């Protein structure tokens, strides 16, 4: 794995850790939904994750991250169709899928 791909994976992991930190006290969807600054911060980290994953896959197509296409698609939606971003979908992603992504990024980085 190239140093460039490692950097992108580290960016993904760091953004996952940031989202984890930002949302550690969020107990419910209602807590998330009413905090505009939190939502924007999470969305920014999701943009970084999607962009880093896209670049990593271009550098090394063997990078295996679950739901890669959907993650990149989410990044594109947040950036280009911001009005269509659904808070409930984002909340589900951070609670259900973010731990999987974090684990995969950590494992890929450990392989090297």
Secondary structure, DSSP 8 states (H G I E B T S, - for coil): --HHHHHHHHHHHHHHHHHHHHTTT--SHHHHHT-HHHHHHHHHHHHHHHHHHHHHHHH-TT---TTHHHHHHHHHHHHH-GGG--HHHHHHIIIIIHHHHHHHHHHHHHH-
